[in-house]
Amino acid sequence: MTIFSRLIDERFLSHRRRSTAIAGQAGGALALGLFAWNFYAHHIWSWDLLAVSASMGLVKVGLLAWYLMHD
């Protein structure tokens, strides 16, 4: 038994997975919110912010579909 297996268990990995998923969703929502703010407040289309939020959403939905088909 290594020192890592004593320090890291399934609960730690589950919490890390959940927190990473929530952080990714929050980042996508923040990018979409900044895109909306720039559009409504300054009338500027920030295509980079829209691309970031769209790619985060597409990756999440794509991985969800892949895991559903391969589980």
PDB file of N, CA, C and O in Angstrom, chain B, residues numbered from 101:
ATOM      1  N   MET B 101       0.839  -1.168   0.000  1.00  0.00           N
ATOM      2  CA  MET B 101       0.000   0.000   0.000  1.00  0.00           C
ATOM      3  C   MET B 101       0.895   1.247   0.000  1.00  0.00           C
ATOM      4  O   MET B 101       1.748   1.413   0.871  1.00  0.00           O
ATOM      5  N   THR B 102       0.688   2.093  -0.968  1.00  0.00           N
ATOM      6  CA  THR B 102       1.496   3.299  -1.059  1.00  0.00           C
ATOM      7  C   THR B 102       0.907   4.395  -0.173  1.00  0.00           C
ATOM      8  O   THR B 102      -0.198   4.277   0.356  1.00  0.00           O
ATOM      9  N   ILE B 103       1.677   5.447  -0.038  1.00  0.00           N
ATOM     10  CA  ILE B 103       1.202   6.563   0.787  1.00  0.00           C
ATOM     11  C   ILE B 103       0.020   7.269   0.122  1.00  0.00           C
ATOM     12  O   ILE B 103      -0.853   7.800   0.809  1.00  0.00           O
ATOM     13  N   PHE B 104      -0.010   7.277  -1.232  1.00  0.00           N
ATOM     14  CA  PHE B 104      -1.108   7.938  -1.926  1.00  0.00           C
ATOM     15  C   PHE B 104      -2.424   7.205  -1.743  1.00  0.00           C
ATOM     16  O   PHE B 104      -3.471   7.843  -1.628  1.00  0.00           O
ATOM     17  N   SER B 105      -2.394   5.896  -1.713  1.00  0.00           N
ATOM     18  CA  SER B 105      -3.645   5.150  -1.524  1.00  0.00           C
ATOM     19  C   SER B 105      -4.189   5.328  -0.110  1.00  0.00           C
ATOM     20  O   SER B 105      -5.391   5.174   0.109  1.00  0.00           O
ATOM     21  N   ARG B 106      -3.345   5.643   0.829  1.00  0.00           N
ATOM     22  CA  ARG B 106      -3.829   5.928   2.182  1.00  0.00           C
ATOM     23  C   ARG B 106      -4.389   7.334   2.305  1.00  0.00           C
ATOM     24  O   ARG B 106      -5.292   7.576   3.105  1.00  0.00           O
ATOM     25  N   LEU B 107      -3.856   8.266   1.515  1.00  0.00           N
ATOM     26  CA  LEU B 107      -4.304   9.656   1.591  1.00  0.00           C
ATOM     27  C   LEU B 107      -5.481   9.958   0.668  1.00  0.00           C
ATOM     28  O   LEU B 107      -6.305  10.818   0.982  1.00  0.00           O
ATOM     29  N   ILE B 108      -5.570   9.266  -0.459  1.00  0.00           N
ATOM     30  CA  ILE B 108      -6.591   9.547  -1.465  1.00  0.00           C
ATOM     31  C   ILE B 108      -7.513   8.340  -1.569  1.00  0.00           C
ATOM     32  O   ILE B 108      -7.067   7.234  -1.876  1.00  0.00           O
ATOM     33  N   ASP B 109      -8.799   8.555  -1.312  1.00  0.00           N
ATOM     34  CA  ASP B 109      -9.754   7.467  -1.432  1.00  0.00           C
ATOM     35  C   ASP B 109     -10.833   7.841  -2.456  1.00  0.00           C
ATOM     36  O   ASP B 109     -10.727   8.871  -3.122  1.00  0.00           O
ATOM     37  N   GLU B 110     -11.863   7.009  -2.579  1.00  0.00           N
ATOM     38  CA  GLU B 110     -12.900   7.246  -3.576  1.00  0.00           C
ATOM     39  C   GLU B 110     -13.702   8.513  -3.305  1.00  0.00           C
ATOM     40  O   GLU B 110     -14.143   9.187  -4.236  1.00  0.00           O
ATOM     41  N   ARG B 111     -13.887   8.832  -2.032  1.00  0.00           N
ATOM     42  CA  ARG B 111     -14.632  10.054  -1.707  1.00  0.00           C
ATOM     43  C   ARG B 111     -13.894  11.284  -2.197  1.00  0.00           C
ATOM     44  O   ARG B 111     -14.513  12.212  -2.718  1.00  0.00           O
ATOM     45  N   PHE B 112     -12.577  11.303  -2.037  1.00  0.00           N
ATOM     46  CA  PHE B 112     -11.780  12.432  -2.513  1.00  0.00           C
ATOM     47  C   PHE B 112     -11.906  12.569  -4.030  1.00  0.00           C
ATOM     48  O   PHE B 112     -12.097  13.672  -4.542  1.00  0.00           O
ATOM     49  N   LEU B 113     -11.799  11.452  -4.747  1.00  0.00           N
ATOM     50  CA  LEU B 113     -11.902  11.499  -6.206  1.00  0.00           C
ATOM     51  C   LEU B 113     -13.303  11.901  -6.655  1.00  0.00           C
ATOM     52  O   LEU B 113     -13.452  12.612  -7.648  1.00  0.00           O
ATOM     53  N   SER B 114     -14.323  11.459  -5.940  1.00  0.00           N
ATOM     54  CA  SER B 114     -15.694  11.842  -6.269  1.00  0.00           C
ATOM     55  C   SER B 114     -15.913  13.341  -6.047  1.00  0.00           C
ATOM     56  O   SER B 114     -16.540  14.007  -6.871  1.00  0.00           O
ATOM     57  N   HIS B 115     -15.398  13.868  -4.940  1.00  0.00           N
ATOM     58  CA  HIS B 115     -15.525  15.307  -4.676  1.00  0.00           C
ATOM     59  C   HIS B 115     -14.749  16.121  -5.698  1.00  0.00           C
ATOM     60  O   HIS B 115     -15.201  17.185  -6.120  1.00  0.00           O
ATOM     61  N   ARG B 116     -13.584  15.628  -6.096  1.00  0.00           N
ATOM     62  CA  ARG B 116     -12.788  16.337  -7.104  1.00  0.00           C
ATOM     63  C   ARG B 116     -13.499  16.355  -8.450  1.00  0.00           C
ATOM     64  O   ARG B 116     -13.484  17.372  -9.144  1.00  0.00           O
ATOM     65  N   ARG B 117     -14.122  15.239  -8.827  1.00  0.00           N
ATOM     66  CA  ARG B 117     -14.855  15.163 -10.095  1.00  0.00           C
ATOM     67  C   ARG B 117     -16.044  16.107 -10.077  1.00  0.00           C
ATOM     68  O   ARG B 117     -16.288  16.824 -11.047  1.00  0.00           O
ATOM     69  N   ARG B 118     -16.785  16.107  -8.974  1.00  0.00           N
ATOM     70  CA  ARG B 118     -17.953  16.974  -8.872  1.00  0.00           C
ATOM     71  C   ARG B 118     -17.567  18.448  -8.876  1.00  0.00           C
ATOM     72  O   ARG B 118     -18.206  19.255  -9.551  1.00  0.00           O
ATOM     73  N   SER B 119     -16.536  18.799  -8.137  1.00  0.00           N
ATOM     74  CA  SER B 119     -16.128  20.204  -8.078  1.00  0.00           C
ATOM     75  C   SER B 119     -15.581  20.680  -9.417  1.00  0.00           C
ATOM     76  O   SER B 119     -15.784  21.835  -9.792  1.00  0.00           O
ATOM     77  N   THR B 120     -14.892  19.808 -10.137  1.00  0.00           N
ATOM     78  CA  THR B 120     -14.393  20.181 -11.460  1.00  0.00           C
ATOM     79  C   THR B 120     -15.541  20.397 -12.429  1.00  0.00           C
ATOM     80  O   THR B 120     -15.498  21.323 -13.239  1.00  0.00           O
ATOM     81  N   ALA B 121     -16.572  19.556 -12.359  1.00  0.00           N
ATOM     82  CA  ALA B 121     -17.735  19.718 -13.233  1.00  0.00           C
ATOM     83  C   ALA B 121     -18.458  21.025 -12.936  1.00  0.00           C
ATOM     84  O   ALA B 121     -18.861  21.736 -13.858  1.00  0.00           O
ATOM     85  N   ILE B 122     -18.624  21.342 -11.669  1.00  0.00           N
ATOM     86  CA  ILE B 122     -19.305  22.591 -11.304  1.00  0.00           C
ATOM     87  C   ILE B 122     -18.469  23.797 -11.730  1.00  0.00           C
ATOM     88  O   ILE B 122     -19.019  24.798 -12.191  1.00  0.00           O
ATOM     89  N   ALA B 123     -17.159  23.712 -11.581  1.00  0.00           N
ATOM     90  CA  ALA B 123     -16.282  24.818 -11.997  1.00  0.00           C
ATOM     91  C   ALA B 123     -16.365  25.025 -13.513  1.00  0.00           C
ATOM     92  O   ALA B 123     -16.380  26.164 -13.978  1.00  0.00           O
ATOM     93  N   GLY B 124     -16.418  23.946 -14.278  1.00  0.00           N
ATOM     94  CA  GLY B 124     -16.554  24.077 -15.731  1.00  0.00           C
ATOM     95  C   GLY B 124     -17.871  24.716 -16.128  1.00  0.00           C
ATOM     96  O   GLY B 124     -17.909  25.554 -17.029  1.00  0.00           O
ATOM     97  N   GLN B 125     -18.941  24.332 -15.469  1.00  0.00           N
ATOM     98  CA  GLN B 125     -20.244  24.934 -15.757  1.00  0.00           C
ATOM     99  C   GLN B 125     -20.262  26.411 -15.367  1.00  0.00           C
ATOM    100  O   GLN B 125     -20.828  27.239 -16.082  1.00  0.00           O
ATOM    101  N   ALA B 126     -19.656  26.732 -14.257  1.00  0.00           N
ATOM    102  CA  ALA B 126     -19.597  28.131 -13.831  1.00  0.00           C
ATOM    103  C   ALA B 126     -18.766  28.960 -14.802  1.00  0.00           C
ATOM    104  O   ALA B 126     -19.109  30.107 -15.085  1.00  0.00           O
ATOM    105  N   GLY B 127     -17.679  28.392 -15.314  1.00  0.00           N
ATOM    106  CA  GLY B 127     -16.864  29.109 -16.302  1.00  0.00           C
ATOM    107  C   GLY B 127     -17.618  29.355 -17.587  1.00  0.00           C
ATOM    108  O   GLY B 127     -17.524  30.439 -18.163  1.00  0.00           O
ATOM    109  N   GLY B 128     -18.364  28.366 -18.046  1.00  0.00           N
ATOM    110  CA  GLY B 128     -19.177  28.545 -19.254  1.00  0.00           C
ATOM    111  C   GLY B 128     -20.268  29.581 -19.051  1.00  0.00           C
ATOM    112  O   GLY B 128     -20.526  30.395 -19.938  1.00  0.00           O
ATOM    113  N   ALA B 129     -20.910  29.558 -17.892  1.00  0.00           N
ATOM    114  CA  ALA B 129     -21.952  30.543 -17.593  1.00  0.00           C
ATOM    115  C   ALA B 129     -21.361  31.944 -17.483  1.00  0.00           C
ATOM    116  O   ALA B 129     -21.977  32.915 -17.923  1.00  0.00           O
ATOM    117  N   LEU B 130     -20.172  32.054 -16.901  1.00  0.00           N
ATOM    118  CA  LEU B 130     -19.512  33.356 -16.795  1.00  0.00           C
ATOM    119  C   LEU B 130     -19.147  33.900 -18.176  1.00  0.00           C
ATOM    120  O   LEU B 130     -19.338  35.086 -18.444  1.00  0.00           O
ATOM    121  N   ALA B 131     -18.626  33.046 -19.046  1.00  0.00           N
ATOM    122  CA  ALA B 131     -18.292  33.488 -20.404  1.00  0.00           C
ATOM    123  C   ALA B 131     -19.542  33.936 -21.151  1.00  0.00           C
ATOM    124  O   ALA B 131     -19.517  34.941 -21.862  1.00  0.00           O
ATOM    125  N   LEU B 132     -20.640  33.190 -20.991  1.00  0.00           N
ATOM    126  CA  LEU B 132     -21.890  33.581 -21.638  1.00  0.00           C
ATOM    127  C   LEU B 132     -22.424  34.878 -21.048  1.00  0.00           C
ATOM    128  O   LEU B 132     -22.953  35.719 -21.775  1.00  0.00           O
ATOM    129  N   GLY B 133     -22.288  35.048 -19.730  1.00  0.00           N
ATOM    130  CA  GLY B 133     -22.713  36.290 -19.100  1.00  0.00           C
ATOM    131  C   GLY B 133     -21.897  37.491 -19.554  1.00  0.00           C
ATOM    132  O   GLY B 133     -22.446  38.570 -19.776  1.00  0.00           O
ATOM    133  N   LEU B 134     -20.585  37.307 -19.692  1.00  0.00           N
ATOM    134  CA  LEU B 134     -19.743  38.403 -20.197  1.00  0.00           C
ATOM    135  C   LEU B 134     -20.067  38.732 -21.649  1.00  0.00           C
ATOM    136  O   LEU B 134     -20.041  39.898 -22.043  1.00  0.00           O
ATOM    137  N   PHE B 135     -20.373  37.708 -22.450  1.00  0.00           N
ATOM    138  CA  PHE B 135     -20.798  37.952 -23.832  1.00  0.00           C
ATOM    139  C   PHE B 135     -22.078  38.779 -23.852  1.00  0.00           C
ATOM    140  O   PHE B 135     -22.188  39.750 -24.601  1.00  0.00           O
ATOM    141  N   ALA B 136     -23.054  38.384 -23.014  1.00  0.00           N
ATOM    142  CA  ALA B 136     -24.318  39.118 -22.966  1.00  0.00           C
ATOM    143  C   ALA B 136     -24.111  40.552 -22.468  1.00  0.00           C
ATOM    144  O   ALA B 136     -24.728  41.485 -22.982  1.00  0.00           O
ATOM    145  N   TRP B 137     -23.242  40.722 -21.468  1.00  0.00           N
ATOM    146  CA  TRP B 137     -22.972  42.064 -20.949  1.00  0.00           C
ATOM    147  C   TRP B 137     -22.349  42.954 -22.028  1.00  0.00           C
ATOM    148  O   TRP B 137     -22.770  44.097 -22.210  1.00  0.00           O
ATOM    149  N   ASN B 138     -21.360  42.437 -22.735  1.00  0.00           N
ATOM    150  CA  ASN B 138     -20.732  43.233 -23.788  1.00  0.00           C
ATOM    151  C   ASN B 138     -21.721  43.561 -24.906  1.00  0.00           C
ATOM    152  O   ASN B 138     -21.660  44.638 -25.500  1.00  0.00           O
ATOM    153  N   PHE B 139     -22.626  42.632 -25.188  1.00  0.00           N
ATOM    154  CA  PHE B 139     -23.589  42.883 -26.249  1.00  0.00           C
ATOM    155  C   PHE B 139     -24.634  43.914 -25.828  1.00  0.00           C
ATOM    156  O   PHE B 139     -24.900  44.861 -26.567  1.00  0.00           O
ATOM    157  N   TYR B 140     -25.227  43.737 -24.649  1.00  0.00           N
ATOM    158  CA  TYR B 140     -26.309  44.634 -24.231  1.00  0.00           C
ATOM    159  C   TYR B 140     -25.801  45.972 -23.719  1.00  0.00           C
ATOM    160  O   TYR B 140     -26.453  46.989 -23.952  1.00  0.00           O
ATOM    161  N   ALA B 141     -24.684  46.014 -23.041  1.00  0.00           N
ATOM    162  CA  ALA B 141     -24.201  47.267 -22.467  1.00  0.00           C
ATOM    163  C   ALA B 141     -23.387  48.085 -23.459  1.00  0.00           C
ATOM    164  O   ALA B 141     -23.509  49.309 -23.506  1.00  0.00           O
ATOM    165  N   HIS B 142     -22.542  47.400 -24.267  1.00  0.00           N
ATOM    166  CA  HIS B 142     -21.627  48.122 -25.144  1.00  0.00           C
ATOM    167  C   HIS B 142     -21.906  47.897 -26.622  1.00  0.00           C
ATOM    168  O   HIS B 142     -21.245  48.494 -27.471  1.00  0.00           O
ATOM    169  N   HIS B 143     -22.874  47.045 -26.942  1.00  0.00           N
ATOM    170  CA  HIS B 143     -23.236  46.711 -28.322  1.00  0.00           C
ATOM    171  C   HIS B 143     -22.045  46.174 -29.106  1.00  0.00           C
ATOM    172  O   HIS B 143     -21.837  46.521 -30.268  1.00  0.00           O
ATOM    173  N   ILE B 144     -21.267  45.316 -28.442  1.00  0.00           N
ATOM    174  CA  ILE B 144     -20.092  44.693 -29.058  1.00  0.00           C
ATOM    175  C   ILE B 144     -20.296  43.182 -29.054  1.00  0.00           C
ATOM    176  O   ILE B 144     -20.604  42.588 -28.020  1.00  0.00           O
ATOM    177  N   TRP B 145     -20.119  42.568 -30.227  1.00  0.00           N
ATOM    178  CA  TRP B 145     -20.196  41.109 -30.332  1.00  0.00           C
ATOM    179  C   TRP B 145     -18.822  40.537 -29.990  1.00  0.00           C
ATOM    180  O   TRP B 145     -17.875  40.704 -30.758  1.00  0.00           O
ATOM    181  N   SER B 146     -18.707  39.872 -28.858  1.00  0.00           N
ATOM    182  CA  SER B 146     -17.448  39.236 -28.458  1.00  0.00           C
ATOM    183  C   SER B 146     -17.518  37.765 -28.871  1.00  0.00           C
ATOM    184  O   SER B 146     -17.968  36.909 -28.109  1.00  0.00           O
ATOM    185  N   TRP B 147     -17.069  37.500 -30.077  1.00  0.00           N
ATOM    186  CA  TRP B 147     -17.179  36.140 -30.603  1.00  0.00           C
ATOM    187  C   TRP B 147     -16.305  35.161 -29.837  1.00  0.00           C
ATOM    188  O   TRP B 147     -16.620  33.973 -29.772  1.00  0.00           O
ATOM    189  N   ASP B 148     -15.205  35.644 -29.253  1.00  0.00           N
ATOM    190  CA  ASP B 148     -14.355  34.737 -28.490  1.00  0.00           C
ATOM    191  C   ASP B 148     -15.056  34.238 -27.227  1.00  0.00           C
ATOM    192  O   ASP B 148     -14.935  33.062 -26.884  1.00  0.00           O
ATOM    193  N   LEU B 149     -15.785  35.110 -26.532  1.00  0.00           N
ATOM    194  CA  LEU B 149     -16.527  34.678 -25.346  1.00  0.00           C
ATOM    195  C   LEU B 149     -17.655  33.724 -25.711  1.00  0.00           C
ATOM    196  O   LEU B 149     -17.920  32.760 -24.993  1.00  0.00           O
ATOM    197  N   LEU B 150     -18.319  33.998 -26.835  1.00  0.00           N
ATOM    198  CA  LEU B 150     -19.377  33.097 -27.281  1.00  0.00           C
ATOM    199  C   LEU B 150     -18.801  31.744 -27.672  1.00  0.00           C
ATOM    200  O   LEU B 150     -19.410  30.710 -27.395  1.00  0.00           O
ATOM    201  N   ALA B 151     -17.643  31.736 -28.309  1.00  0.00           N
ATOM    202  CA  ALA B 151     -17.007  30.474 -28.696  1.00  0.00           C
ATOM    203  C   ALA B 151     -16.576  29.670 -27.474  1.00  0.00           C
ATOM    204  O   ALA B 151     -16.704  28.445 -27.468  1.00  0.00           O
ATOM    205  N   VAL B 152     -16.069  30.335 -26.444  1.00  0.00           N
ATOM    206  CA  VAL B 152     -15.657  29.633 -25.226  1.00  0.00           C
ATOM    207  C   VAL B 152     -16.868  28.992 -24.554  1.00  0.00           C
ATOM    208  O   VAL B 152     -16.823  27.816 -24.192  1.00  0.00           O
ATOM    209  N   SER B 153     -17.938  29.744 -24.386  1.00  0.00           N
ATOM    210  CA  SER B 153     -19.111  29.187 -23.716  1.00  0.00           C
ATOM    211  C   SER B 153     -19.765  28.098 -24.556  1.00  0.00           C
ATOM    212  O   SER B 153     -20.242  27.107 -24.002  1.00  0.00           O
ATOM    213  N   ALA B 154     -19.800  28.250 -25.870  1.00  0.00           N
ATOM    214  CA  ALA B 154     -20.386  27.216 -26.727  1.00  0.00           C
ATOM    215  C   ALA B 154     -19.536  25.949 -26.722  1.00  0.00           C
ATOM    216  O   ALA B 154     -20.076  24.844 -26.684  1.00  0.00           O
ATOM    217  N   SER B 155     -18.221  26.098 -26.761  1.00  0.00           N
ATOM    218  CA  SER B 155     -17.372  24.906 -26.759  1.00  0.00           C
ATOM    219  C   SER B 155     -17.464  24.162 -25.422  1.00  0.00           C
ATOM    220  O   SER B 155     -17.440  22.932 -25.402  1.00  0.00           O
ATOM    221  N   MET B 156     -17.568  24.890 -24.310  1.00  0.00           N
ATOM    222  CA  MET B 156     -17.728  24.227 -23.023  1.00  0.00           C
ATOM    223  C   MET B 156     -19.047  23.465 -22.967  1.00  0.00           C
ATOM    224  O   MET B 156     -19.095  22.348 -22.451  1.00  0.00           O
ATOM    225  N   GLY B 157     -20.099  24.048 -23.484  1.00  0.00           N
ATOM    226  CA  GLY B 157     -21.393  23.367 -23.516  1.00  0.00           C
ATOM    227  C   GLY B 157     -21.394  22.164 -24.434  1.00  0.00           C
ATOM    228  O   GLY B 157     -21.946  21.121 -24.086  1.00  0.00           O
ATOM    229  N   LEU B 158     -20.778  22.293 -25.609  1.00  0.00           N
ATOM    230  CA  LEU B 158     -20.735  21.178 -26.554  1.00  0.00           C
ATOM    231  C   LEU B 158     -19.892  20.020 -26.034  1.00  0.00           C
ATOM    232  O   LEU B 158     -20.248  18.858 -26.226  1.00  0.00           O
ATOM    233  N   VAL B 159     -18.797  20.326 -25.389  1.00  0.00           N
ATOM    234  CA  VAL B 159     -17.966  19.258 -24.818  1.00  0.00           C
ATOM    235  C   VAL B 159     -18.725  18.541 -23.714  1.00  0.00           C
ATOM    236  O   VAL B 159     -18.681  17.313 -23.631  1.00  0.00           O
ATOM    237  N   LYS B 160     -19.423  19.290 -22.864  1.00  0.00           N
ATOM    238  CA  LYS B 160     -20.183  18.666 -21.780  1.00  0.00           C
ATOM    239  C   LYS B 160     -21.282  17.765 -22.328  1.00  0.00           C
ATOM    240  O   LYS B 160     -21.427  16.630 -21.873  1.00  0.00           O
ATOM    241  N   VAL B 161     -22.055  18.245 -23.293  1.00  0.00           N
ATOM    242  CA  VAL B 161     -23.134  17.444 -23.863  1.00  0.00           C
ATOM    243  C   VAL B 161     -22.569  16.261 -24.642  1.00  0.00           C
ATOM    244  O   VAL B 161     -23.120  15.162 -24.584  1.00  0.00           O
ATOM    245  N   GLY B 162     -21.482  16.476 -25.364  1.00  0.00           N
ATOM    246  CA  GLY B 162     -20.862  15.385 -26.110  1.00  0.00           C
ATOM    247  C   GLY B 162     -20.340  14.281 -25.213  1.00  0.00           C
ATOM    248  O   GLY B 162     -20.542  13.101 -25.498  1.00  0.00           O
ATOM    249  N   LEU B 163     -19.676  14.648 -24.139  1.00  0.00           N
ATOM    250  CA  LEU B 163     -19.186  13.645 -23.194  1.00  0.00           C
ATOM    251  C   LEU B 163     -20.326  12.943 -22.475  1.00  0.00           C
ATOM    252  O   LEU B 163     -20.240  11.747 -22.197  1.00  0.00           O
ATOM    253  N   LEU B 164     -21.383  13.667 -22.176  1.00  0.00           N
ATOM    254  CA  LEU B 164     -22.546  13.045 -21.557  1.00  0.00           C
ATOM    255  C   LEU B 164     -23.134  11.979 -22.482  1.00  0.00           C
ATOM    256  O   LEU B 164     -23.451  10.877 -22.034  1.00  0.00           O
ATOM    257  N   ALA B 165     -23.281  12.299 -23.759  1.00  0.00           N
ATOM    258  CA  ALA B 165     -23.806  11.333 -24.725  1.00  0.00           C
ATOM    259  C   ALA B 165     -22.861  10.146 -24.874  1.00  0.00           C
ATOM    260  O   ALA B 165     -23.315   9.005 -24.949  1.00  0.00           O
ATOM    261  N   TRP B 166     -21.557  10.396 -24.917  1.00  0.00           N
ATOM    262  CA  TRP B 166     -20.594   9.307 -25.075  1.00  0.00           C
ATOM    263  C   TRP B 166     -20.633   8.372 -23.873  1.00  0.00           C
ATOM    264  O   TRP B 166     -20.615   7.152 -24.032  1.00  0.00           O
ATOM    265  N   TYR B 167     -20.687   8.949 -22.658  1.00  0.00           N
ATOM    266  CA  TYR B 167     -20.729   8.113 -21.461  1.00  0.00           C
ATOM    267  C   TYR B 167     -22.035   7.321 -21.389  1.00  0.00           C
ATOM    268  O   TYR B 167     -22.034   6.179 -20.930  1.00  0.00           O
ATOM    269  N   LEU B 168     -23.141   7.906 -21.832  1.00  0.00           N
ATOM    270  CA  LEU B 168     -24.414   7.176 -21.833  1.00  0.00           C
ATOM    271  C   LEU B 168     -24.382   5.992 -22.796  1.00  0.00           C
ATOM    272  O   LEU B 168     -24.959   4.944 -22.505  1.00  0.00           O
ATOM    273  N   MET B 169     -23.718   6.148 -23.934  1.00  0.00           N
ATOM    274  CA  MET B 169     -23.651   5.063 -24.915  1.00  0.00           C
ATOM    275  C   MET B 169     -22.637   3.992 -24.544  1.00  0.00           C
ATOM    276  O   MET B 169     -22.789   2.839 -24.949  1.00  0.00           O
ATOM    277  N   HIS B 170     -21.602   4.346 -23.779  1.00  0.00           N
ATOM    278  CA  HIS B 170     -20.532   3.403 -23.481  1.00  0.00           C
ATOM    279  C   HIS B 170     -20.522   2.925 -22.033  1.00  0.00           C
ATOM    280  O   HIS B 170     -19.533   2.345 -21.585  1.00  0.00           O
ATOM    281  N   ASP B 171     -21.574   3.151 -21.316  1.00  0.00           N
ATOM    282  CA  ASP B 171     -21.590   2.720 -19.915  1.00  0.00           C
ATOM    283  C   ASP B 171     -22.451   1.496 -19.728  1.00  0.00           C
ATOM    284  O   ASP B 171     -22.579   0.996 -18.611  1.00  0.00           O
TER     285      ASP B 171
END
